[in-house]
Amino acid sequence: MVRAALCAALLVPFAGAAHAQEYPGRPLRMVVPFAPGGAADILARVIAHRLTESWGQQAIVDNRTGAGGIVGSEVVAKAAPDGHTLLVTSSSHAINASLYAKLPYDTLKDFTSIAPVAAISNVLIVNANVPAKTVSELVQLAKSKPGQLKFGSAGAGSTLHLAAELFKLTAGVDMLHVPYKGNAPAITDLLGGSIDLMFPPVINVVPLQQDKRIRVLAVCTPKRSPALPDVPTLAELGIKGYAFESWWGMFGPARLPKGLTVKLNAEVRRILSLPEVREVLGKQGAEPLAMSADEFTAFVKAETEKMGRLVKASGARID
Protein backbone atom coordinates (compact mmCIF):
# COMPACT_ATOMS: atom_id res chain seq x y z
CA MET A 1 0.00 0.00 0.00
CA VAL A 2 2.76 2.44 0.99
CA ARG A 3 4.80 1.49 -2.08
CA ALA A 4 1.76 2.02 -4.33
CA ALA A 5 1.08 5.43 -2.80
CA LEU A 6 4.73 6.41 -3.20
CA CYS A 7 4.76 5.35 -6.84
CA ALA A 8 1.58 7.32 -7.50
CA ALA A 9 3.10 10.42 -5.90
CA LEU A 10 6.23 10.09 -8.01
CA LEU A 11 4.17 9.85 -11.17
CA VAL A 12 2.27 13.13 -10.58
CA PRO A 13 4.96 15.43 -12.06
CA PHE A 14 5.26 13.20 -15.12
CA ALA A 15 1.47 13.21 -15.57
CA GLY A 16 1.52 17.02 -15.42
CA ALA A 17 4.30 17.15 -18.00
CA ALA A 18 2.40 14.81 -20.31
CA HIS A 19 -0.73 16.95 -19.92
CA ALA A 20 1.27 20.05 -20.89
CA GLN A 21 2.61 18.27 -23.99
CA GLU A 22 -0.93 17.39 -25.14
CA TYR A 23 -2.28 20.88 -24.42
CA PRO A 24 -4.27 22.47 -25.96
CA GLY A 25 -6.66 19.69 -26.83
CA ARG A 26 -9.46 21.93 -28.07
CA PRO A 27 -10.10 25.63 -28.89
CA LEU A 28 -9.03 28.17 -26.29
CA ARG A 29 -11.46 30.70 -24.85
CA MET A 30 -9.82 34.00 -23.93
CA VAL A 31 -12.23 36.02 -21.81
CA VAL A 32 -11.83 39.81 -21.93
CA PRO A 33 -13.99 41.50 -19.27
CA PHE A 34 -14.22 44.75 -21.25
CA ALA A 35 -15.85 45.93 -24.47
CA PRO A 36 -14.30 45.31 -27.91
CA GLY A 37 -11.83 47.94 -29.08
CA GLY A 38 -10.25 48.69 -25.72
CA ALA A 39 -6.64 47.99 -24.79
CA ALA A 40 -7.38 44.60 -23.18
CA ASP A 41 -9.36 43.51 -26.24
CA ILE A 42 -6.63 44.63 -28.66
CA LEU A 43 -3.91 42.87 -26.68
CA ALA A 44 -5.96 39.68 -26.30
CA ARG A 45 -6.62 39.52 -30.05
CA VAL A 46 -2.94 39.99 -30.86
CA ILE A 47 -2.07 37.05 -28.59
CA ALA A 48 -5.03 34.92 -29.71
CA HIS A 49 -4.03 35.25 -33.37
CA ARG A 50 -0.46 34.08 -32.66
CA LEU A 51 -1.59 31.25 -30.37
CA THR A 52 -3.88 29.97 -33.13
CA GLU A 53 -0.98 30.06 -35.59
CA SER A 54 1.55 28.32 -33.35
CA TRP A 55 -0.64 25.73 -31.61
CA GLY A 56 -3.10 24.85 -34.37
CA GLN A 57 -6.11 25.33 -32.11
CA GLN A 58 -8.44 28.28 -32.47
CA ALA A 59 -8.04 30.89 -29.72
CA ILE A 60 -11.33 32.79 -29.45
CA VAL A 61 -11.71 36.15 -27.68
CA ASP A 62 -14.91 36.30 -25.63
CA ASN A 63 -15.87 39.81 -24.44
CA ARG A 64 -17.82 39.48 -21.18
CA THR A 65 -18.40 43.02 -19.98
CA GLY A 66 -19.95 44.37 -16.81
CA ALA A 67 -19.24 45.64 -13.30
CA GLY A 68 -15.78 47.00 -14.04
CA GLY A 69 -14.42 43.66 -15.23
CA ILE A 70 -16.01 41.50 -12.53
CA VAL A 71 -18.48 39.65 -14.77
CA GLY A 72 -15.85 38.26 -17.11
CA SER A 73 -13.38 37.58 -14.33
CA GLU A 74 -15.97 35.48 -12.48
CA VAL A 75 -16.45 33.34 -15.59
CA VAL A 76 -12.77 32.38 -15.50
CA ALA A 77 -12.62 31.98 -11.72
CA LYS A 78 -15.35 29.32 -11.96
CA ALA A 79 -13.98 27.57 -15.06
CA ALA A 80 -12.26 24.19 -15.05
CA PRO A 81 -8.50 24.56 -14.43
CA ASP A 82 -7.51 22.87 -17.67
CA GLY A 83 -6.01 25.88 -19.46
CA HIS A 84 -8.76 26.18 -22.05
CA THR A 85 -10.46 29.18 -20.39
CA LEU A 86 -8.17 32.15 -19.84
CA LEU A 87 -8.57 35.76 -18.72
CA VAL A 88 -6.87 38.79 -20.25
CA THR A 89 -7.54 41.77 -18.01
CA SER A 90 -6.06 45.01 -16.72
CA SER A 91 -4.82 46.42 -13.43
CA SER A 92 -8.49 46.92 -12.55
CA HIS A 93 -8.20 43.26 -11.48
CA ALA A 94 -6.03 44.43 -8.57
CA ILE A 95 -8.09 47.58 -7.94
CA ASN A 96 -11.45 45.78 -7.69
CA ALA A 97 -10.22 43.71 -4.74
CA SER A 98 -10.49 46.82 -2.56
CA LEU A 99 -12.89 49.00 -4.55
CA TYR A 100 -15.86 46.62 -4.28
CA ALA A 101 -17.31 45.68 -0.90
CA LYS A 102 -18.16 42.19 -2.19
CA LEU A 103 -16.68 40.18 -5.03
CA PRO A 104 -17.88 36.76 -6.25
CA TYR A 105 -14.27 35.56 -6.11
CA ASP A 106 -10.99 36.09 -4.26
CA THR A 107 -8.61 38.09 -6.46
CA LEU A 108 -5.49 36.27 -5.24
CA LYS A 109 -6.80 32.80 -4.35
CA ASP A 110 -9.19 32.06 -7.21
CA PHE A 111 -6.83 32.75 -10.12
CA THR A 112 -3.49 31.54 -11.43
CA SER A 113 -1.26 34.40 -12.55
CA ILE A 114 0.19 33.23 -15.88
CA ALA A 115 2.00 36.11 -17.57
CA PRO A 116 2.03 39.88 -17.84
CA VAL A 117 1.30 41.26 -21.29
CA ALA A 118 2.01 44.98 -21.38
CA ALA A 119 2.09 48.22 -19.45
CA ILE A 120 0.98 51.70 -20.47
CA SER A 121 2.10 54.84 -18.70
CA ASN A 122 -0.35 57.36 -17.36
CA VAL A 123 0.55 60.97 -18.12
CA LEU A 124 0.09 64.16 -16.11
CA ILE A 125 -1.48 66.80 -18.34
CA VAL A 126 -2.97 70.18 -17.45
CA ASN A 127 -5.19 72.67 -19.20
CA ALA A 128 -3.06 75.32 -20.90
CA ASN A 129 -4.70 78.06 -18.82
CA VAL A 130 -3.45 76.56 -15.55
CA PRO A 131 -0.62 78.87 -14.38
CA ALA A 132 1.88 76.04 -14.00
CA LYS A 133 4.36 75.14 -16.71
CA THR A 134 6.25 72.59 -14.61
CA VAL A 135 5.39 69.94 -12.04
CA SER A 136 7.10 72.02 -9.35
CA GLU A 137 4.91 75.01 -10.21
CA LEU A 138 1.83 72.78 -10.20
CA VAL A 139 2.65 71.49 -6.72
CA GLN A 140 3.19 75.05 -5.46
CA LEU A 141 -0.10 76.13 -7.02
CA ALA A 142 -1.99 73.22 -5.47
CA LYS A 143 -0.51 73.95 -2.05
CA SER A 144 -1.51 77.61 -2.32
CA LYS A 145 -5.09 76.62 -3.22
CA PRO A 146 -5.86 73.44 -1.24
CA GLY A 147 -8.87 71.58 -2.61
CA GLN A 148 -9.42 74.06 -5.46
CA LEU A 149 -7.59 72.48 -8.41
CA LYS A 150 -9.92 69.98 -10.11
CA PHE A 151 -8.66 66.71 -11.58
CA GLY A 152 -10.80 64.50 -13.79
CA SER A 153 -10.90 60.72 -14.01
CA ALA A 154 -12.71 57.94 -15.85
CA GLY A 155 -14.67 57.20 -12.67
CA ALA A 156 -14.21 56.55 -8.96
CA GLY A 157 -11.53 53.91 -8.46
CA SER A 158 -10.32 54.04 -12.08
CA THR A 159 -6.60 54.01 -12.82
CA LEU A 160 -6.81 57.72 -13.66
CA HIS A 161 -8.34 58.39 -10.26
CA LEU A 162 -5.76 56.34 -8.37
CA ALA A 163 -2.84 57.84 -10.31
CA ALA A 164 -4.00 61.25 -9.10
CA GLU A 165 -4.50 60.02 -5.53
CA LEU A 166 -0.93 58.73 -5.48
CA PHE A 167 0.24 62.13 -6.75
CA LYS A 168 -1.68 63.81 -3.93
CA LEU A 169 -0.05 61.53 -1.37
CA THR A 170 3.52 61.77 -2.65
CA ALA A 171 3.42 65.51 -3.45
CA GLY A 172 1.52 66.39 -0.29
CA VAL A 173 -1.28 68.31 -2.02
CA ASP A 174 -5.07 68.38 -1.86
CA MET A 175 -7.12 68.52 -5.06
CA LEU A 176 -10.80 68.02 -5.95
CA HIS A 177 -11.79 64.83 -7.76
CA VAL A 178 -14.30 65.12 -10.63
CA PRO A 179 -15.30 61.62 -11.84
CA TYR A 180 -16.60 61.01 -15.37
CA LYS A 181 -18.02 57.99 -17.17
CA GLY A 182 -14.90 57.18 -19.16
CA ASN A 183 -11.75 58.85 -20.43
CA ALA A 184 -13.29 60.67 -23.40
CA PRO A 185 -15.68 63.01 -21.56
CA ALA A 186 -12.99 63.84 -19.00
CA ILE A 187 -10.53 64.78 -21.75
CA THR A 188 -13.21 66.86 -23.48
CA ASP A 189 -13.76 68.86 -20.29
CA LEU A 190 -10.02 69.25 -19.75
CA LEU A 191 -9.66 70.68 -23.26
CA GLY A 192 -12.56 73.00 -22.53
CA GLY A 193 -11.16 74.16 -19.21
CA SER A 194 -13.88 72.74 -16.94
CA ILE A 195 -11.20 70.79 -15.06
CA ASP A 196 -7.55 71.63 -14.50
CA LEU A 197 -5.63 68.38 -14.86
CA MET A 198 -5.84 64.63 -15.27
CA PHE A 199 -3.73 61.49 -15.60
CA PRO A 200 -4.88 59.71 -18.79
CA PRO A 201 -3.01 56.78 -20.40
CA VAL A 202 -0.38 57.70 -22.96
CA ILE A 203 -2.51 56.31 -25.79
CA ASN A 204 -4.95 59.21 -25.20
CA VAL A 205 -2.17 61.79 -24.95
CA VAL A 206 -0.12 61.06 -28.08
CA PRO A 207 -2.78 62.49 -30.46
CA LEU A 208 -2.98 65.63 -28.29
CA GLN A 209 0.73 66.47 -28.11
CA GLN A 210 0.40 69.42 -30.48
CA ASP A 211 -2.93 70.61 -29.07
CA LYS A 212 -2.33 74.06 -27.59
CA ARG A 213 -5.21 73.62 -25.15
CA ILE A 214 -3.18 71.28 -22.95
CA ARG A 215 0.30 71.05 -21.50
CA VAL A 216 2.05 67.68 -21.01
CA LEU A 217 4.08 67.81 -17.79
CA ALA A 218 5.27 64.29 -16.93
CA VAL A 219 4.79 60.55 -17.29
CA CYS A 220 3.94 58.43 -14.28
CA THR A 221 6.13 55.38 -14.90
CA PRO A 222 9.59 54.85 -13.33
CA LYS A 223 11.18 55.38 -16.76
CA ARG A 224 10.25 57.51 -19.75
CA SER A 225 7.68 56.27 -22.23
CA PRO A 226 8.92 55.41 -25.76
CA ALA A 227 5.75 57.07 -27.02
CA LEU A 228 6.74 60.36 -25.33
CA PRO A 229 10.55 60.14 -25.09
CA ASP A 230 11.05 63.85 -24.39
CA VAL A 231 8.62 63.95 -21.46
CA PRO A 232 10.33 63.38 -18.06
CA THR A 233 9.03 61.15 -15.30
CA LEU A 234 7.50 62.55 -12.13
CA ALA A 235 10.36 61.01 -10.16
CA GLU A 236 12.87 62.89 -12.35
CA LEU A 237 11.05 66.11 -11.51
CA GLY A 238 11.27 65.66 -7.77
CA ILE A 239 8.18 63.63 -6.88
CA LYS A 240 10.26 60.92 -5.23
CA GLY A 241 8.68 57.52 -4.75
CA TYR A 242 6.03 58.11 -7.39
CA ALA A 243 5.47 55.26 -9.86
CA PHE A 244 2.16 54.34 -11.46
CA GLU A 245 1.26 52.50 -14.63
CA SER A 246 -1.68 50.62 -16.04
CA TRP A 247 -0.90 46.99 -16.89
CA TRP A 248 -2.52 43.99 -18.56
CA GLY A 249 -1.95 40.31 -17.95
CA MET A 250 -3.15 36.75 -18.53
CA PHE A 251 -4.74 34.65 -15.79
CA GLY A 252 -6.31 31.23 -15.47
CA PRO A 253 -8.49 29.59 -12.83
CA ALA A 254 -6.91 28.55 -9.54
CA ARG A 255 -5.17 25.16 -9.45
CA LEU A 256 -4.02 25.40 -13.07
CA PRO A 257 -1.33 22.69 -13.46
CA LYS A 258 2.18 24.08 -13.21
CA GLY A 259 3.16 22.56 -16.55
CA LEU A 260 0.37 24.41 -18.36
CA THR A 261 1.20 27.66 -16.57
CA VAL A 262 4.85 27.43 -17.60
CA LYS A 263 3.92 26.52 -21.20
CA LEU A 264 1.49 29.44 -21.51
CA ASN A 265 3.96 31.85 -19.92
CA ALA A 266 6.71 30.83 -22.36
CA GLU A 267 4.41 31.18 -25.37
CA VAL A 268 3.13 34.62 -24.32
CA ARG A 269 6.72 35.80 -23.84
CA ARG A 270 7.65 34.45 -27.27
CA ILE A 271 4.72 36.24 -28.89
CA LEU A 272 5.55 39.52 -27.17
CA SER A 273 9.13 39.32 -28.46
CA LEU A 274 8.03 39.24 -32.12
CA PRO A 275 8.94 42.49 -33.96
CA GLU A 276 5.51 42.82 -35.55
CA VAL A 277 3.81 42.44 -32.17
CA ARG A 278 6.09 44.98 -30.55
CA GLU A 279 5.20 47.37 -33.39
CA VAL A 280 1.47 46.91 -32.75
CA LEU A 281 1.97 47.50 -29.02
CA GLY A 282 4.12 50.54 -29.71
CA LYS A 283 1.30 52.14 -31.70
CA GLN A 284 -0.87 51.75 -28.60
CA GLY A 285 1.80 53.36 -26.45
CA ALA A 286 2.27 50.01 -24.71
CA GLU A 287 5.47 48.29 -23.61
CA PRO A 288 5.57 44.47 -23.51
CA LEU A 289 6.34 42.96 -20.11
CA ALA A 290 8.30 39.78 -19.42
CA MET A 291 8.17 37.88 -16.12
CA SER A 292 8.06 34.25 -15.06
CA ALA A 293 4.73 33.03 -13.70
CA ASP A 294 6.12 33.15 -10.16
CA GLU A 295 7.36 36.71 -10.67
CA PHE A 296 4.00 37.75 -12.07
CA THR A 297 2.22 36.16 -9.10
CA ALA A 298 4.34 38.23 -6.71
CA PHE A 299 3.76 41.34 -8.85
CA VAL A 300 -0.04 40.91 -8.77
CA LYS A 301 0.02 40.45 -4.99
CA ALA A 302 2.11 43.60 -4.53
CA GLU A 303 -0.12 45.57 -6.93
CA THR A 304 -3.27 44.41 -5.13
CA GLU A 305 -1.85 45.61 -1.81
CA LYS A 306 -0.65 48.91 -3.33
CA MET A 307 -3.99 49.59 -5.02
CA GLY A 308 -5.75 48.74 -1.77
CA ARG A 309 -3.87 51.52 -0.01
CA LEU A 310 -4.72 53.98 -2.79
CA VAL A 311 -8.39 53.00 -2.84
CA LYS A 312 -8.55 53.51 0.92
CA ALA A 313 -6.86 56.91 0.62
CA SER A 314 -9.25 57.93 -2.16
CA GLY A 315 -12.34 57.01 -0.18
CA ALA A 316 -13.79 55.23 -3.22
CA ARG A 317 -16.05 52.27 -2.42
CA ILE A 318 -18.73 50.41 -4.37
CA ASP A 319 -21.23 48.30 -2.43
RAFENVEN-V198519 format. One record per residue. N is the residue number from 1. RES is the residue in one letter. PSI is psi in radians with two decimals (none if undefined). Layout:
BEGIN
n=N res=RES psi=PSI
n=N res=RES psi=PSI
END
This chain:
BEGIN
n=1 res=M psi=-0.85
n=2 res=V psi=-0.76
n=3 res=R psi=-0.70
n=4 res=A psi=-0.73
n=5 res=A psi=-0.71
n=6 res=L psi=-0.75
n=7 res=C psi=-0.71
n=8 res=A psi=-0.72
n=9 res=A psi=-0.68
n=10 res=L psi=-0.45
n=11 res=L psi=-0.27
n=12 res=V psi=-0.87
n=13 res=P psi=-0.65
n=14 res=F psi=-0.60
n=15 res=A psi=-0.71
n=16 res=G psi=-0.70
n=17 res=A psi=-0.71
n=18 res=A psi=-0.71
n=19 res=H psi=-0.72
n=20 res=A psi=-0.62
n=21 res=Q psi=-0.61
n=22 res=E psi=-0.29
n=23 res=Y psi=2.46
n=24 res=P psi=2.51
n=25 res=G psi=-0.10
n=26 res=R psi=3.06
n=27 res=P psi=2.55
n=28 res=L psi=2.49
n=29 res=R psi=2.02
n=30 res=M psi=1.79
n=31 res=V psi=2.22
n=32 res=V psi=2.06
n=33 res=P psi=0.43
n=34 res=F psi=2.93
n=35 res=A psi=2.72
n=36 res=P psi=2.54
n=37 res=G psi=-0.28
n=38 res=G psi=3.08
n=39 res=A psi=-0.78
n=40 res=A psi=-0.73
n=41 res=D psi=-0.78
n=42 res=I psi=-0.81
n=43 res=L psi=-0.74
n=44 res=A psi=-0.70
n=45 res=R psi=-0.60
n=46 res=V psi=-0.80
n=47 res=I psi=-0.76
n=48 res=A psi=-0.73
n=49 res=H psi=-0.77
n=50 res=R psi=-0.60
n=51 res=L psi=-0.73
n=52 res=T psi=-0.74
n=53 res=E psi=-0.77
n=54 res=S psi=-0.50
n=55 res=W psi=-0.19
n=56 res=G psi=0.17
n=57 res=Q psi=2.41
n=58 res=Q psi=2.28
n=59 res=A psi=2.01
n=60 res=I psi=2.21
n=61 res=V psi=2.23
n=62 res=D psi=1.83
n=63 res=N psi=1.96
n=64 res=R psi=1.57
n=65 res=T psi=2.87
n=66 res=G psi=2.47
n=67 res=A psi=0.78
n=68 res=G psi=0.49
n=69 res=G psi=-0.09
n=70 res=I psi=-0.69
n=71 res=V psi=-0.89
n=72 res=G psi=-0.66
n=73 res=S psi=-0.66
n=74 res=E psi=-0.64
n=75 res=V psi=-0.77
n=76 res=V psi=-0.68
n=77 res=A psi=-0.56
n=78 res=K psi=0.05
n=79 res=A psi=2.82
n=80 res=A psi=2.41
n=81 res=P psi=1.04
n=82 res=D psi=0.10
n=83 res=G psi=0.04
n=84 res=H psi=-0.10
n=85 res=T psi=2.01
n=86 res=L psi=2.79
n=87 res=L psi=2.27
n=88 res=V psi=1.94
n=89 res=T psi=-3.13
n=90 res=S psi=-3.02
n=91 res=S psi=-0.15
n=92 res=S psi=-0.41
n=93 res=H psi=-0.71
n=94 res=A psi=-0.61
n=95 res=I psi=-0.75
n=96 res=N psi=-0.44
n=97 res=A psi=-0.54
n=98 res=S psi=-0.45
n=99 res=L psi=-0.67
n=100 res=Y psi=2.36
n=101 res=A psi=-0.62
n=102 res=K psi=2.32
n=103 res=L psi=2.60
n=104 res=P psi=0.23
n=105 res=Y psi=2.88
n=106 res=D psi=2.13
n=107 res=T psi=-0.67
n=108 res=L psi=-0.57
n=109 res=K psi=-0.44
n=110 res=D psi=0.18
n=111 res=F psi=2.68
n=112 res=T psi=2.13
n=113 res=S psi=2.03
n=114 res=I psi=-1.01
n=115 res=A psi=2.50
n=116 res=P psi=2.74
n=117 res=V psi=-1.00
n=118 res=A psi=2.87
n=119 res=A psi=2.56
n=120 res=I psi=2.27
n=121 res=S psi=2.50
n=122 res=N psi=2.72
n=123 res=V psi=2.36
n=124 res=L psi=2.01
n=125 res=I psi=2.61
n=126 res=V psi=2.74
n=127 res=N psi=2.48
n=128 res=A psi=-0.35
n=129 res=N psi=-0.15
n=130 res=V psi=2.20
n=131 res=P psi=1.03
n=132 res=A psi=1.98
n=133 res=K psi=-0.11
n=134 res=T psi=2.89
n=135 res=V psi=-0.70
n=136 res=S psi=-0.77
n=137 res=E psi=-0.61
n=138 res=L psi=-0.75
n=139 res=V psi=-0.79
n=140 res=Q psi=-0.72
n=141 res=L psi=-0.78
n=142 res=A psi=-0.67
n=143 res=K psi=-0.51
n=144 res=S psi=-0.30
n=145 res=K psi=1.14
n=146 res=P psi=2.25
n=147 res=G psi=0.07
n=148 res=Q psi=-0.58
n=149 res=L psi=2.35
n=150 res=K psi=2.20
n=151 res=F psi=2.42
n=152 res=G psi=2.75
n=153 res=S psi=3.02
n=154 res=A psi=0.16
n=155 res=G psi=2.77
n=156 res=A psi=2.22
n=157 res=G psi=0.00
n=158 res=S psi=2.89
n=159 res=T psi=-0.59
n=160 res=L psi=-0.70
n=161 res=H psi=-0.83
n=162 res=L psi=-0.54
n=163 res=A psi=-0.69
n=164 res=A psi=-0.67
n=165 res=E psi=-0.68
n=166 res=L psi=-0.66
n=167 res=F psi=-0.77
n=168 res=K psi=-0.76
n=169 res=L psi=-0.83
n=170 res=T psi=-0.55
n=171 res=A psi=-0.23
n=172 res=G psi=0.74
n=173 res=V psi=2.84
n=174 res=D psi=2.22
n=175 res=M psi=2.79
n=176 res=L psi=2.23
n=177 res=H psi=2.27
n=178 res=V psi=1.75
n=179 res=P psi=2.51
n=180 res=Y psi=3.01
n=181 res=K psi=1.24
n=182 res=G psi=2.90
n=183 res=N psi=-0.77
n=184 res=A psi=-0.88
n=185 res=P psi=-0.53
n=186 res=A psi=-0.77
n=187 res=I psi=-0.68
n=188 res=T psi=-0.77
n=189 res=D psi=-0.54
n=190 res=L psi=-0.78
n=191 res=L psi=-0.59
n=192 res=G psi=-0.17
n=193 res=G psi=0.14
n=194 res=S psi=-0.49
n=195 res=I psi=2.86
n=196 res=D psi=-0.62
n=197 res=L psi=2.91
n=198 res=M psi=3.01
n=199 res=F psi=1.10
n=200 res=P psi=2.84
n=201 res=P psi=2.70
n=202 res=V psi=-0.53
n=203 res=I psi=-0.54
n=204 res=N psi=-0.34
n=205 res=V psi=-0.63
n=206 res=V psi=-0.79
n=207 res=P psi=-0.24
n=208 res=L psi=0.06
n=209 res=Q psi=-0.65
n=210 res=Q psi=0.04
n=211 res=D psi=2.10
n=212 res=K psi=-0.04
n=213 res=R psi=-0.16
n=214 res=I psi=2.90
n=215 res=R psi=2.18
n=216 res=V psi=2.08
n=217 res=L psi=-0.70
n=218 res=A psi=2.76
n=219 res=V psi=2.75
n=220 res=C psi=-0.18
n=221 res=T psi=2.84
n=222 res=P psi=-0.48
n=223 res=K psi=2.85
n=224 res=R psi=2.64
n=225 res=S psi=2.32
n=226 res=P psi=-0.46
n=227 res=A psi=-0.40
n=228 res=L psi=1.13
n=229 res=P psi=-0.39
n=230 res=D psi=-0.03
n=231 res=V psi=2.13
n=232 res=P psi=2.87
n=233 res=T psi=2.80
n=234 res=L psi=-0.65
n=235 res=A psi=-0.70
n=236 res=E psi=-0.56
n=237 res=L psi=0.23
n=238 res=G psi=-0.06
n=239 res=I psi=1.35
n=240 res=K psi=2.43
n=241 res=G psi=-0.03
n=242 res=Y psi=2.23
n=243 res=A psi=2.12
n=244 res=F psi=2.32
n=245 res=E psi=2.63
n=246 res=S psi=2.41
n=247 res=W psi=2.84
n=248 res=W psi=2.58
n=249 res=G psi=2.98
n=250 res=M psi=2.36
n=251 res=F psi=2.79
n=252 res=G psi=3.11
n=253 res=P psi=2.83
n=254 res=A psi=2.73
n=255 res=R psi=0.41
n=256 res=L psi=2.25
n=257 res=P psi=2.45
n=258 res=K psi=-0.69
n=259 res=G psi=-0.70
n=260 res=L psi=-0.69
n=261 res=T psi=-0.81
n=262 res=V psi=-0.72
n=263 res=K psi=-0.77
n=264 res=L psi=-0.74
n=265 res=N psi=-0.80
n=266 res=A psi=-0.69
n=267 res=E psi=-0.69
n=268 res=V psi=-0.74
n=269 res=R psi=-0.68
n=270 res=R psi=-0.78
n=271 res=I psi=-0.76
n=272 res=L psi=-0.27
n=273 res=S psi=-0.18
n=274 res=L psi=2.32
n=275 res=P psi=-0.72
n=276 res=E psi=-0.56
n=277 res=V psi=-0.75
n=278 res=R psi=-0.58
n=279 res=E psi=-0.75
n=280 res=V psi=-0.79
n=281 res=L psi=-0.71
n=282 res=G psi=-0.63
n=283 res=K psi=-0.40
n=284 res=Q psi=0.00
n=285 res=G psi=0.34
n=286 res=A psi=2.57
n=287 res=E psi=2.21
n=288 res=P psi=2.53
n=289 res=L psi=2.58
n=290 res=A psi=2.06
n=291 res=M psi=2.73
n=292 res=S psi=2.91
n=293 res=A psi=-0.69
n=294 res=D psi=-0.71
n=295 res=E psi=-0.69
n=296 res=F psi=-0.64
n=297 res=T psi=-0.80
n=298 res=A psi=-0.67
n=299 res=F psi=-0.81
n=300 res=V psi=-0.70
n=301 res=K psi=-0.81
n=302 res=A psi=-0.71
n=303 res=E psi=-0.68
n=304 res=T psi=-0.72
n=305 res=E psi=-0.75
n=306 res=K psi=-0.82
n=307 res=M psi=-0.57
n=308 res=G psi=-0.72
n=309 res=R psi=-0.70
n=310 res=L psi=-0.71
n=311 res=V psi=-0.75
n=312 res=K psi=-0.76
n=313 res=A psi=-0.57
n=314 res=S psi=-0.41
n=315 res=G psi=0.06
n=316 res=A psi=2.41
n=317 res=R psi=2.33
n=318 res=I psi=2.11
n=319 res=D psi=none
END
